Amino acid sequence: MRFLIFLSLFALSFSASSQDAYHTNLVNYLRDNHNLVSSKYVLNNTEQTNVSSFNIYGNASVSSSTVAGNVFSISAKIDVRSLGNNVWDVGYTTSSKTSVAQGDVLLYTFWAKKNSAHSEIVIFAEDNVTYTKELYPTLKLTDEWKRYFLPFKVTKAYAAGKMNIGLHLASQIQNFDIAGLTLLNYGSTYNILQFPSSLGEYEGYEADAPWRAEAASRIENIRKANLTVNVKDISGNPLSGATVNIEMMEHEFGFGSAIVACRTPGNRCYNETYLSKLKNLDGNGHGFNVGVTENALKWDGWEEQWIGTPTETVNAVKWLSESGIKMRGHVLVWPGFDNLPEDMRVNKSNLPYLRNRINERLTTMLTHPELSKYIKDWDVINEITQNRDLEYAFDTDPTLSKGRDLYKEIFKKAKELQPELTMYINDYIVESDGGSAAAAARYDTYLDEIHAGEVSFDGIGFQAHIGKQPTSILKFKQIFDDYSTRYNARIKITEYDINKEVDPMIQARYLEDLLTMSFSHPSVDAFIMWGFWDGNHWHQNAPIFNLDWSIKPSGQAYIDKVFNKWWTNEESSSDQSGKVSFRPFKGKHKITVTKNGKEKIQEVLLNNYAEVNITMDIISSTNNDLAPDFKIYPNPTPNEITIDRNQNNKVEIKIMTIDGKLLESIPSTHKTIHLPLKKYQQSSIIIQLLQDGQVVKSQMVMVN
């Protein structure tokens, strides 16, 4: 036993002594600052052996050198000389040296700084056979040395040598330094949220980031409009001192979610709570104003009845639309065989068959008597850079210069079938993790081709499925600027969600920031999330509600922005001229005016400057003498009144009910005018005298 203990102590001593100063300091830092102990190395435990184990591939070079005055002693300089068609076309990689168990939490850490103007690296840990990613965030490097911590939980066991670790680098031509890259395994003892993490430090996350003030200014300018309310009494006179309240009912901007069609009344998975939350997210009756079916209108989903029969799906669209949720369609053609009815794959060499099926699909959806009534906005084509089966099939079509010209046919046919249709093209490749500049350039080429066709798209949908490392907020601003200008297109965020491994508070902050950037941009019309409840979300991480319907931090952030900060509920009093001025957010509003116990309500749809006139059932004076030389008598009268005036210029006499309804308008140039009132069958009548269109006298006359 003593011999075994001695061997164990010797092994521990050997392990500790064999690790270098950098790794010793790293382990001690994590122990002292984050209470993390008992790790083992997935790579080597010295800087030199780790640097030596990495290989560079693609059009790039690497050189190493010693470094003084830092916590690390060796750095590698990597020079990437060309873009790749894919981000992984240039890489810096090694393999795991020890085994990893399913559920282990690993901590990937390194130091880095950029030498070129721009530097973007994609970190990966993956299966070396299937290339399934355990970690795949994108980082933008800074000018100064910075340490990065990237914790992740592995989804399966890996034997030694079976996990690839490294960087994908072909998204940019770049030059940068990296040092101290290592990977620690802390087993399954710790919650991943206990680890230090750089994953929340997306570009633009800082509280004082300059983009925030710029966005706030744009929101004030483009998402609000001036509104003047003119309050008058029943005689048309300005009414001062009236209380005017403006209460927002709905945004002009689209705030929405993907919706499960079968949850609606009469369908197979009806859920009353689900539906109530759609229109009452905040508990005050405020909810989504736009929506999209998640799967029910997809080609294979529709024909194979995934969510319900076509009739049930149509009924869902109708119910949602009539409940105040503007519905959009997703998707007419998703051009990969995995996302099409199976007969398309079976007949992939039969071009007439494929073309006929595509035309049938477009005709069915766009001329449907109910769908065409309620859906005016469709994702016509989805993910064309990654789903290329139809493109490849039609490469053999002699009538087309290339297979992608099929997309021009699809847009043209869609517009012919539904001329008022707003047509979107939808994708994720530009804004999502791992999307290289080369892949984005390929997407631009495809968009250029369609845009040059006889009929182009009207808008571009950016899905915004956000990974473990949230996409730069500034990158979204650049995307909105570039694509709206290049194609004169409207933009929507169409499928927002975020990886569940991102810290919940970072999820909340990021949602708030991306909402703000989207709402602030003049080209963006809607922000739609890909489900709002964990019980109906493809990764069980919807932004608003947990499975038990408790609200998430990101859900509260959403409500605070959309229904509080960006919501109008104001009150003021009319001035001496009867006016009240507001600057509310654009959308539908309810105006309530109260005075002397009386109330008048009017709705207004505010898109730009508006002026609203509201007449109260109030007589501010029974003898409004702007022209005292006019006399109206007797009052009360059994029938006839006399109007005396000292001039014979033209005057208009309006005879109105007490609630402002015009009974008769009589022009006259006489100095004395006799009017019988009994014929109007009113006990009280308003007499207005107008000169040059202006009320100069208003008086209520009692008829007895």
Secondary structure, 3 states (H helix, E strand, C coil): CHHHHHHHHHHHHHHHHHCCHHHHHHHHHHHHHHCCCCCEECCCCCHHHHHHHCEEECCEEEEEEECCCCCCCEEEEEEECCCCCCHHHCEEEEECCCCECCCCEEEEEEEEEECCCCCEEEEEEEECCCCCEEECCEEECCCCCEEEEEEEECCCCECCCCEEEEEECCCCCEEEEEEEEEEEECCCCCCHHHCCCCCCCCCCCCCCCHHHHHHHHHHHHHCECCEEEEEECCCCCECCCCEEEEEEEEECCEEEEEECHHHCCCCCCCCHHHHHHHCCCCCCCCCCCEEEECCCCCHHHHHCCCCCCHHHHHHHHHHHHHCCCEEEEEEEECCCHHHCCHHHHHCCCCHHHHHHHHHHHHHHHHCCCCHHHHCCEEEEEECCCCCCHHHHHHCCCCCCCCCCHHHHHHHHHHHHHCCCCEEEEEECCCCCCCCCHHHHHHHHHHHHHHHCCCCCCCEEEECCEECCCCCCHHHHHHHHHHHHHHHCCEEEEEEEEECCCCCHHHHHHHHHHHHHHHHHCCCEEEEEECCCEHHHCCCCCCCCECCCCCECHHHHHHHHHHHHHCCCEEEEECCCCCEEEECCECEEEEEEEEECCEEEEEEEEECCCEEEEEECCCCCCCEEECCCCCEEECCCECCEEEEECCCCCCEEEEEECCCCCEEEEEEECCCEEEEECHHHCCCEEEEEEEECCEEEEEEEEEEC
